[in-house]
């Protein structure tokens, strides 16, 4: 009996070490069967010696995310190899939804799953030397989760900066040193908070210099990513990175679990993306391209559950492709698996002291009614005002409205609403023509959802709301597009003229913006990258706008942004191009030549 008890005790310790890695859990608490059987993983690895530290590599740095006042998610990847297994078995045959495909190299398609545990330790401290340790732990990883490790650091103090590091158990083989930060407690009074905001990052378009600049400036507290962290296309379909060595791998349209893992791994080779993840806690959410273009609940622009689509568009079902993409995303991103509904919920909120509530929506992947798939634009236009249409489904919509009301009741000064698509009405007849002048893939195609949102705000007297959006690929709230400069500015002016709501448009630069909150105001600073054909720390300040507490409108003197912008078009204002460029590594300024982008 004593021997049996001792055996059971050892098994419990081993299982706990596996379960300490959050990536073994199901993305849906209501579907535990979608998780990975730790019992089977443990059995497969039983009796095997651990992989020696000398054979392991921390292949993609470290990351942190989803900060709470007393905890934060920490992430790394530690693998016996640097690359992956090119295995397409996740789309055909008798394969479980969660199949333990490891990552090895791009030519070996049938490497076996790992049969030895990889043991990692982590510690969190208040100092860079990791002497004042406040939390630590041990957990395993394996090929079942692509050798990723995701843990929750706990026992932390609100609004405090921490340093963390992973190491292979019992060795000095360590990851890079990471930095993270908890959020203030909901009732803590905070005088200022800074956010860097990104979306629509496409690997072949150029180097992700924008990710690194806030880290070099140390100008924000947290990073928000509104989606399109990756794109699903092969090289040349949407950007060609051949000339600058940025071909998205695998170089094909992606469908399989291997495909999505490999694409994420490729993006995470960008040094500035690695730097941002290493220095700041992220709060990300997906848009459509983490799965496929114009994803909605039941399909996407080039894939739906019909026989013709199955044969023509990859030989994979919508649900299987979505499962592959979602699983890889949860493995690779430092996010929490919140109290999830039946639809693999990613929408969640963060209270950042008494100053700010951040509400991150999923207006894309699961509960969205049918969207514009390019061939059905006339139909979507006709039904855009149907009451039954929703951007996010009834459950998320009710949660969203309750979050707004609760935020108002707790007297948070500001509310930031992270949406994947543009909320404001946007007449794009110059591009689309007068028959279907709006973007019906955005909130303009879901007018009932928009009106219910506005009604909630008006009926409850909820002000100080900042809606940020990606997907549009322009500097309205995100920047990614390119064109010849004069033509871009002429198009910006025409877009502003066609939209009374639109105050500023910039169609040339790619970049990012920062939001700086205080009790008195929120200031938006927009930055453009002068060139993306190489890694560099340079940026140009494009425009700055202020919203005063209680004003619910841009500050005007008499024109927003001081009446002058560096590029683009400002309603009632001037465009004065100086090309004044800041080197964020040194703080020095210089005049740069016109930028070079990659098509």
C-alpha positions in Angstrom: 0.0 0.0 0.0 2.8 2.4 0.8 4.4 1.7 -2.5 1.1 2.4 -4.3 0.7 5.7 -2.4 4.2 6.7 -3.3 3.6 6.0 -7.0 0.4 8.0 -7.0 2.1 10.9 -5.3 4.8 10.9 -8.0 2.3 10.7 -10.8 0.5 13.7 -9.3 3.6 15.8 -9.1 4.4 14.9 -12.7 0.9 15.7 -14.0 0.9 19.1 -12.1 4.2 20.0 -13.9 2.5 19.3 -17.3 -0.6 21.2 -16.3 1.4 24.2 -15.3 1.8 24.9 -19.0 -1.5 26.6 -19.9 -1.1 25.6 -23.5 -2.2 22.0 -22.7 -5.6 23.3 -21.8 -8.6 23.6 -24.1 -9.3 27.0 -25.5 -12.9 26.4 -24.4 -13.7 25.5 -20.8 -17.0 24.1 -22.1 -15.1 21.8 -24.4 -12.4 20.1 -22.3 -12.1 17.4 -25.0 -10.5 20.0 -27.2 -7.6 20.2 -24.8 -4.6 17.9 -24.9 -4.7 14.7 -22.8 -2.0 15.3 -20.2 -2.4 11.7 -19.2 -1.5 10.5 -22.7 1.4 13.0 -23.0 2.7 11.9 -19.6 2.4 8.2 -20.5 4.3 8.8 -23.8 7.1 10.5 -21.9 7.2 8.2 -18.9 10.6 6.7 -18.2 12.3 8.9 -20.7 15.3 11.0 -19.8 14.8 14.7 -20.2 16.2 16.3 -23.4 19.7 17.6 -22.4 20.0 21.3 -22.0 22.8 21.5 -24.6 20.4 20.2 -27.3 17.7 22.9 -26.6 17.2 26.4 -27.9 15.0 29.3 -26.9 14.0 29.9 -30.5 11.7 32.9 -30.4 12.5 34.9 -27.3 10.0 35.7 -24.6 6.7 37.5 -24.3 4.2 38.6 -21.7 0.6 39.6 -22.0 -2.9 40.0 -20.5 -1.7 41.9 -17.4 -3.9 41.9 -14.3 -3.1 43.7 -11.0 -1.7 40.6 -9.4 -0.7 38.4 -12.3 0.5 38.3 -15.9 1.0 35.6 -18.6 4.5 34.7 -19.6 5.5 32.9 -22.8 8.5 31.2 -24.4 9.4 28.4 -26.8 12.2 25.9 -26.2 12.8 23.3 -28.8 15.4 20.7 -29.8 15.3 22.2 -33.3 14.8 25.6 -34.8 12.2 24.9 -37.4 9.2 22.7 -38.0 7.7 19.5 -39.5 6.0 20.0 -42.8 3.1 17.8 -42.0 -0.3 18.1 -43.7 -2.0 15.3 -41.9 -4.1 17.7 -39.9 -6.5 18.2 -42.8 -7.1 14.6 -43.9 -7.7 11.2 -42.7 -8.5 10.0 -39.1 -6.9 12.8 -37.2 -8.0 14.3 -33.8 -8.6 18.1 -33.8 -5.6 18.5 -31.5 -2.9 16.5 -33.2 0.6 16.5 -31.7 2.5 17.7 -34.7 6.0 18.9 -33.7 8.0 21.6 -35.4 11.3 20.4 -36.9 12.4 21.3 -40.4 10.6 22.2 -43.6 11.5 19.0 -45.5 11.0 16.2 -42.9 7.2 15.5 -43.0 7.1 12.4 -40.8 9.2 13.0 -37.8 7.8 11.4 -34.7 6.3 13.3 -31.8 8.6 14.1 -28.8 9.1 11.3 -26.4 11.1 13.0 -23.7 9.9 15.9 -21.6 11.4 19.4 -21.8 11.5 20.8 -18.3 11.6 24.6 -17.9 11.8 26.8 -14.9 10.9 30.5 -14.7 11.3 33.2 -12.1 9.9 36.7 -11.8 11.7 39.5 -9.9 11.6 43.2 -9.3 15.2 43.7 -10.5 17.2 42.9 -13.7 19.6 40.6 -11.8 16.6 38.5 -10.7 17.7 38.6 -7.0 14.4 39.8 -5.5 12.3 36.9 -6.8 8.6 37.2 -6.2 7.3 34.1 -8.1 8.8 31.1 -9.7 7.8 27.7 -11.0 8.5 24.6 -13.2 6.5 23.2 -16.1 7.0 20.9 -19.1 6.5 21.4 -22.8 6.6 19.0 -25.7 5.8 18.8 -29.4 2.1 18.5 -28.6 2.1 22.3 -28.0 4.8 23.2 -30.5 7.3 23.3 -27.7 5.7 26.5 -26.4 5.3 27.3 -22.7 2.7 29.6 -21.2 2.5 30.2 -17.5 0.7 32.6 -15.2 3.0 34.6 -12.9 1.2 35.3 -9.7 1.6 37.0 -6.3 2.5 40.3 -8.1 1.9 43.9 -6.9 -0.4 46.2 -8.9 1.2 48.6 -11.4 4.7 47.3 -10.9 7.4 46.6 -13.4 9.0 43.1 -13.2 11.7 41.1 -15.0 11.4 37.5 -15.8 13.5 34.7 -17.4 13.1 31.0 -18.3 15.8 28.4 -18.1 16.2 24.7 -18.9 15.8 22.9 -15.6 19.0 22.5 -13.7 21.1 24.3 -16.2 22.3 27.8 -17.2 20.7 27.5 -20.6 18.4 30.6 -20.3 16.1 32.6 -22.4 16.5 36.3 -23.0 15.5 38.5 -20.0 12.0 39.8 -20.3 10.3 42.9 -18.8 6.6 43.1 -18.0 4.2 45.2 -16.0 1.0 44.6 -14.0 -2.0 46.9 -14.3 -3.2 49.1 -11.4 -6.0 47.8 -9.3 -9.4 48.9 -10.5 -9.8 51.5 -7.8 -6.2 52.8 -7.8 -5.9 56.4 -8.9 -3.4 56.6 -11.8 -2.3 59.9 -13.3 -1.2 58.6 -16.7 -1.2 55.4 -18.9 0.4 55.0 -22.3 -0.7 52.4 -25.0 1.0 51.6 -28.3 -1.6 50.4 -30.9 -1.0 48.2 -33.9 -2.8 46.2 -36.5 -2.3 44.7 -40.0 1.3 43.5 -39.9 2.2 41.8 -43.2 5.7 40.2 -43.2 6.6 40.6 -46.9 5.6 44.3 -46.9 8.8 45.2 -45.0 10.5 45.2 -41.6 8.4 45.7 -38.5 10.4 48.7 -37.3 7.2 50.2 -35.8 7.1 47.5 -33.1 10.6 48.3 -31.9 10.3 52.1 -31.6 8.2 52.4 -28.5 10.5 49.9 -26.8 13.6 52.0 -27.8 11.8 55.2 -26.5 10.2 53.4 -23.5 7.2 55.5 -24.2 4.2 53.3 -23.2 3.1 50.9 -20.6 1.2 48.3 -22.6 0.7 47.2 -26.3 -2.6 46.6 -27.9 -2.8 44.7 -31.2 -6.2 44.8 -33.0 -5.6 41.8 -35.3 -4.0 40.7 -38.5 -0.9 39.7 -36.6 -0.2 37.4 -39.5 -1.5 37.0 -43.0 -2.4 33.7 -44.6 -1.2 34.3 -48.2 1.8 32.8 -50.1 4.5 35.2 -51.1 3.4 37.4 -54.0 -0.3 37.2 -53.4 -0.3 40.2 -51.0 3.1 41.7 -50.9 6.4 40.3 -52.2 9.2 40.0 -49.8 11.7 38.3 -52.1 14.0 41.3 -52.5 14.4 41.9 -48.8 14.5 38.3 -47.6 11.0 38.3 -46.0 9.2 35.4 -47.6 6.3 34.2 -45.3 6.8 30.5 -44.6 5.5 28.1 -45.5 5.4 29.8 -48.9 1.8 28.8 -49.8 -1.8 29.6 -48.7 -2.0 28.2 -45.2 -4.6 25.7 -43.9 -3.0 23.1 -41.6 -1.9 23.2 -38.0 1.7 23.1 -39.2 1.0 26.0 -41.6 -0.3 28.3 -39.0 2.4 27.4 -36.5 5.1 27.9 -39.1 3.7 31.3 -40.2 3.6 32.5 -36.6 7.1 31.3 -36.1 8.3 33.1 -39.3 6.7 36.4 -38.1 8.4 36.0 -34.7 11.8 36.1 -36.4 11.4 39.9 -36.9 13.8 41.4 -34.4 11.6 44.4 -33.5 8.5 42.2 -33.0 10.7 40.1 -30.6 11.8 43.3 -28.9 8.3 44.6 -28.3 7.2 41.3 -26.9 10.2 41.2 -24.7 9.7 44.7 -23.3 6.0 45.2 -23.0 2.9 43.1 -21.9 0.6 42.7 -24.9 -3.2 42.7 -25.1 -3.9 41.3 -28.5 -7.0 40.0 -30.3 -7.4 38.4 -33.7 -9.0 39.9 -36.9 -9.7 37.8 -40.0 -6.2 37.0 -41.4 -5.1 35.0 -38.4 -7.6 32.5 -40.0 -8.5 33.7 -43.5 -9.6 36.8 -45.4 -13.1 38.1 -44.4 -13.6 35.4 -41.9 -17.1 35.2 -40.3 -18.9 32.6 -38.3 -19.5 30.1 -41.1 -16.7 30.7 -43.6 -14.5 33.3 -45.3 -14.0 34.9 -48.7 -12.5 31.9 -50.3 -13.7 29.0 -48.2 -17.1 27.7 -47.1 -18.6 24.4 -46.3 -19.7 23.4 -49.7 -18.4 20.6 -51.9 -17.2 23.0 -54.6 -15.3 25.1 -52.0 -13.8 22.1 -50.4 -12.4 20.9 -53.7 -11.3 24.3 -55.0 -10.1 26.0 -51.8 -7.7 23.7 -50.1 -9.5 20.5 -49.3 -10.2 21.5 -45.7 -13.4 22.3 -43.9 -14.0 25.7 -42.5 -14.2 24.3 -38.9 -11.0 22.4 -39.2 -9.1 25.3 -40.7 -10.4 27.6 -38.0 -9.5 25.0 -35.3 -5.9 24.8 -36.7 -5.6 28.6 -36.7 -7.0 29.1 -33.3 -5.0 26.4 -31.7 -1.7 27.9 -33.1 -2.7 31.4 -32.0 -3.4 30.3 -28.4 -0.1 28.4 -28.4 2.0 31.3 -29.7 0.3 34.4 -28.1 0.7 35.4 -24.5 -3.0 35.6 -23.8 -5.3 34.2 -21.1 -7.9 31.6 -21.8 -10.8 33.6 -20.3 -14.1 32.1 -19.1 -14.9 30.9 -22.6 -18.3 30.2 -24.2 -19.0 27.6 -26.8 -17.3 29.7 -29.5 -13.7 29.8 -28.2 -14.1 33.2 -26.7 -11.3 35.7 -27.0 -13.2 38.9 -26.2 -12.2 40.3 -22.8 -11.7 43.5 -20.8 -9.1 45.1 -18.6 -9.6 47.7 -15.9 -6.5 49.8 -15.7 -6.9 51.7 -12.4 -9.7 54.3 -12.2 -8.4 55.9 -15.3 -9.2 53.5 -18.1 -11.1 50.4 -19.2 -9.9 48.5 -22.2 -12.6 46.4 -23.9 -11.3 44.1 -26.6 -14.0 42.7 -29.0 -14.0 39.8 -31.4 -16.0 41.3 -34.3 -14.8 38.6 -36.7 -14.3 34.9 -36.2 -17.2 33.2 -34.6 -20.5 35.0 -34.0 -20.4 37.4 -36.9 -23.3 37.2 -39.4 -22.3 36.7 -43.1 -20.1 39.5 -44.4 -19.1 40.9 -47.7 -17.3 38.1 -49.6 -16.7 40.2 -52.7 -19.2 38.2 -54.8 -22.2 39.0 -52.6 -21.7 42.8 -52.0 -25.1 43.8 -53.5 -26.8 41.3 -51.2 -24.9 42.4 -48.1 -25.7 46.1 -48.9 -29.4 45.2 -49.1 -29.5 43.4 -45.7 -27.0 45.7 -43.9 -29.8 47.2 -41.8 -31.5 43.9 -40.9 -32.0 43.8 -37.1 -30.9 40.1 -36.9 -27.5 40.9 -38.3 -24.7 41.2 -35.7 -21.0 41.9 -35.7 -20.4 39.7 -32.7 -23.5 37.6 -31.8 -26.0 38.2 -29.1 -23.9 36.8 -26.2 -20.9 39.0 -26.9 -23.0 42.0 -27.7 -24.8 41.8 -24.4 -21.5 41.4 -22.6 -20.1 44.4 -24.5 -23.0 46.6 -23.5 -22.8 45.4 -19.8 -19.1 46.2 -19.9 -19.8 49.8 -21.0 -22.5 50.3 -18.4 -20.3 48.7 -15.6 -17.4 50.9 -16.6 -19.6 54.0 -16.3 -20.9 52.9 -12.9 -17.4 52.3 -11.5 -16.5 55.9 -12.8 -13.6 54.9 -15.0 -12.5 58.1 -16.7 -12.0 56.6 -20.2 -13.1 53.6 -22.2 -11.1 52.2 -25.1 -13.0 49.8 -27.4 -10.8 47.6 -29.5 -12.6 46.7 -32.7 -11.2 44.9 -35.8 -13.1 47.0 -38.3 -13.9 50.7 -38.6 -16.9 51.8 -36.5 -17.5 55.2 -38.2 -19.4 55.6 -41.4 -17.0 55.8 -44.2 -18.0 56.7 -47.8 -15.5 55.1 -50.1 -17.3 55.7 -53.4 -14.1 56.9 -54.9 -12.8 53.4 -54.7 -16.0 51.3 -54.8 -18.4 53.5 -56.9 -21.8 54.9 -56.0 -23.7 51.6 -56.1 -22.1 50.1 -53.0 -20.2 53.1 -51.6 -19.5 51.8 -48.1 -17.3 49.0 -46.7 -19.9 46.4 -45.8 -17.3 44.2 -44.2 -17.0 46.9 -41.5 -19.7 48.2 -39.1 -21.4 49.9 -42.1 -22.6 46.4 -43.1 -24.0 45.8 -39.6 -26.1 49.0 -38.9 -28.3 47.3 -36.3 -25.2 46.4 -34.3 -23.9 49.9 -34.6 -27.2 51.5 -33.6 -27.6 49.2 -30.6 -24.1 50.2 -29.5 -24.8 53.9 -29.9 -28.2 53.5 -28.1 -26.5 51.9 -25.2 -24.0 54.9 -24.9 -26.7 57.6 -25.3 -29.3 56.0 -23.1 -26.8 55.5 -20.3 -25.0 58.7 -20.7 -21.7 57.0 -21.3 -19.1 59.4 -22.6 -15.3 59.5 -23.0 -15.3 56.5 -25.4 -12.3 55.9 -27.8 -13.1 53.4 -30.5 -9.9 52.1 -32.1 -9.9 49.9 -35.2 -7.6 48.0 -37.6 -8.3 46.3 -40.9 -8.8 49.4 -43.0 -5.1 49.6 -43.7 -5.0 53.4 -43.6 -4.1 56.0 -41.0 -7.5 56.7 -39.7 -6.7 54.6 -36.7 -4.1 52.2 -38.3 -1.4 52.6 -41.0 -0.2 50.1 -43.5 -0.9 51.2 -47.0 1.5 52.7 -49.5 1.3 54.9 -52.6 3.2 57.7 -54.4 3.1 60.6 -51.9 1.2 63.3 -53.9 -1.4 60.8 -55.1 -1.8 59.5 -51.5 -2.4 63.0 -50.2 -4.8 63.8 -53.0 -6.8 60.6 -52.2 -6.7 61.5 -48.5 -8.2 64.9 -49.2 -10.9 63.4 -51.4 -11.8 60.9 -48.7 -12.1 63.6 -46.1 -14.3 65.7 -48.4 -16.7 62.7 -48.8 -17.0 62.0 -45.1 -18.2 64.7 -42.6 -17.1 62.5 -39.7 -13.5 62.0 -40.9 -11.1 64.6 -39.7 -7.7 63.2 -40.9 -6.6 60.6 -43.4 -3.0 59.5 -44.3 -2.5 56.9 -47.0 1.2 56.8 -47.5 3.1 55.7 -44.4 3.0 52.5 -42.4 3.4 52.9 -38.7 1.5 52.9 -35.4 0.0 55.3 -32.9 0.3 55.9 -29.2 -2.5 56.9 -26.9 -1.6 58.7 -23.7 -4.3 59.0 -21.1 -4.6 61.3 -18.1 -7.6 62.5 -16.1 -7.7 65.6 -18.1 -7.3 64.3 -21.7 -6.2 61.6 -24.1 -3.5 62.4 -26.7 -3.1 60.4 -29.9 0.4 60.6 -31.5 0.7 59.1 -35.0 4.1 57.9 -36.3 5.2 56.8 -39.8 8.2 54.7 -40.8 10.3 56.5 -43.5 11.6 53.1 -44.9 10.8 49.4 -44.3 13.3 47.8 -46.6 15.8 47.4 -43.7 15.7 47.3 -39.9 16.1 50.8 -38.6 15.0 52.8 -35.6 13.7 55.9 -37.5 10.2 57.4 -37.4 8.4 60.6 -38.4 5.8 62.3 -36.2 2.8 62.6 -38.6 0.0 64.1 -36.5 -1.1 64.7 -32.9 -4.7 65.0 -31.6 -6.3 65.7 -28.2 -9.6 64.8 -26.7 -10.5 66.6 -23.4 -12.3 64.9 -20.6 -16.0 65.3 -21.2 -15.7 66.9 -24.6 -16.4 63.7 -26.7 -14.8 65.4 -29.7 -11.4 66.4 -30.9 -10.0 69.6 -29.4 -10.0 72.4 -32.0 -8.1 75.7 -32.1 -10.0 76.1 -34.3 -8.8 73.0 -36.3 -7.9 69.6 -34.7 -4.3 68.8 -34.2 -3.1 72.4 -34.1 -4.1 72.8 -37.8 -1.0 71.2 -39.2 0.0 67.6 -40.1 3.2 66.2 -41.6 1.5 64.2 -44.2 -2.0 63.2 -45.5 -5.0 65.6 -45.3 -6.5 67.4 -42.3 -10.0 68.8 -42.5 -9.6 72.6 -42.4 -5.9 72.3 -41.8 -2.6 72.3 -43.6 -0.1 69.6 -44.6 3.5 70.8 -44.1 6.1 68.2 -45.0 9.4 68.5 -43.2 10.6 64.9 -43.2 11.9 65.6 -39.6 12.9 62.1 -38.5 13.8 60.8 -35.1 16.3 58.1 -34.4 14.6 56.3 -31.5 17.8 54.5 -30.6 19.7 57.8 -30.0 17.0 60.4 -29.7 18.6 62.5 -32.4 16.7 64.1 -35.3 17.6 64.4 -38.9 15.9 65.0 -42.3 15.2 61.8 -44.1 14.7 61.2 -47.8 11.3 60.0 -49.1 10.5 56.5 -47.9 10.9 53.2 -49.7 8.2 50.5 -49.3 7.9 47.0 -50.7 5.0 46.1 -52.8 
